[in-house]
Amino acid sequence: MRGIYLSTHKFGRDDKYDESIFCLGIYMRPTLEEIKRHRDQIRGYCLNTPTFRSAYPLNAGDKLPWFKGELFQYSGSFKYRSVISFLSSLSNVEKATGVCAASGGNHAIAVGLACQTMDIPATVVVPKTINAGRLELLKSTGVSIIFADDIASVFSKLDEVKQQGLLEIPAFSGPHILRGIGTLALEIYESVPDLEAVVASVGGGGLLSGLAYTLKAIGPNIAVYGVEPEGAPTISNSLKNGKPQKLEKIDTIADSLSAPYALDYSFQVISDYVDEIGIVSDEQIRSSMRWALSHLNLKLEPACAAAIAACQHPLREKLGEKNLCVVLCGTNIDLQSYQKLLENGL
Ligand SMILES: Cc1ncc(COP(=O)(O)O)c(C=O)c1O
């Protein structure tokens, strides 16, 4: 575990939003002690979500897996933790000025809800194609919403908003992610006896980087696996190329995993600490959504079911014998879209 990391390249928006995390090629990373202290700092704001052992194996003959029910976190996804971490680091003046974010989904909802709870003015830029159920949740938080024509123009609109002095809360890269998601990793480690492996879905890599960084600091032998849909392999492509990549095309039902590019900070952490990334198809994700409904009684959004799909398909051989915890990271999908996804391909 290191507090600083020497980077050889930069890409995308990482360096724009927080110069303090990248200075003369040095990235700051929190220590394990800082992550533990941070957990005390945000205790009143985030739920310690349930961890439970499944009554059913993921594949016949496998050990019974554990699940971390982070879908029960406020806002319906793990994103709430990193948003709270970011907000808790702001000065009173910054809080009074307000924050902004760009997202088509769970990050925006987390920003809206967290800012409502902490009484901080917030603006989110969303594509006008945003799912109706998510928009409804977003509106209920009282956040100011700006619509962009599509996902590609969301960031240029966000740049306009930032001109008003609002601070951007990055969705999947930066030290606040390691601190916030680090608290999730601590809860997993403390709740699962003899933990041997953790599996989590990957979009831009914030969730995976925070888990891997903290778990490897506590137990270097704990294997940490990521999961990407084959239609949005942002981090796998980046790992293959040795640096953060942009995707030209995204095509997956797991919309929350559709990060169009990777960023240096979380990419570097993933390169250093993650054991492997499994790739799953949309059909495998659908089938795992059905498995979760019938075996766990849980309605999962595709991004979340992807982690189960990886254990049932590409990572199956590696994980069957292990004391495994699968992170159930989100549930924000409206009933109509959920039913459509389940029916299609039955
Ligand atoms: C439910 C869910 N799972 C996984 C992810 C991927 O997280 P990350 O972008 O940190 O990799 C997201 C991102 O929004 C999400 O909402």
The ligand as a Tripos MOL2 file, in Angstrom:
@<TRIPOS>MOLECULE
LIG
   16    16     1     0     0
SMALL
NO_CHARGES

@<TRIPOS>ATOM
      1 C1        -25.0470   -0.3320  -10.5480 C.3       1 LIG1
      2 C2        -23.6810   -0.0120  -11.0420 C.ar      1 LIG1
      3 N1        -22.7720   -0.9780  -11.0870 N.ar      1 LIG1
      4 C3        -21.5160   -0.7540  -11.5290 C.ar      1 LIG1
      5 C4        -21.1440    0.4890  -11.9870 C.ar      1 LIG1
      6 C5        -19.7520    0.6940  -12.4920 C.3       1 LIG1
      7 O1        -19.0410    1.4800  -11.6020 O.3       1 LIG1
      8 P1        -17.6700    2.1580  -12.0350 P.3       1 LIG1
      9 O2        -17.9990    3.1730  -13.0780 O.co2     1 LIG1
     10 O3        -17.1730    2.7320  -10.7740 O.co2     1 LIG1
     11 O4        -16.8290    1.0850  -12.5660 O.co2     1 LIG1
     12 C6        -22.0570    1.5460  -11.9550 C.ar      1 LIG1
     13 C7        -21.6980    2.8680  -12.4330 C.2       1 LIG1
     14 O5        -22.4890    3.7680  -12.4950 O.2       1 LIG1
     15 C8        -23.3620    1.2920  -11.4500 C.ar      1 LIG1
     16 O6        -24.2760    2.2620  -11.3980 O.3       1 LIG1
@<TRIPOS>BOND
     1     1     2 1
     2     2     3 ar
     3     2    15 ar
     4     3     4 ar
     5     4     5 ar
     6     5     6 1
     7     5    12 ar
     8     6     7 1
     9     7     8 1
    10     8     9 2
    11     8    10 1
    12     8    11 1
    13    12    13 1
    14    12    15 ar
    15    13    14 2
    16    15    16 1
@<TRIPOS>SUBSTRUCTURE
     1 LIG1         1 GROUP 0 **** ****
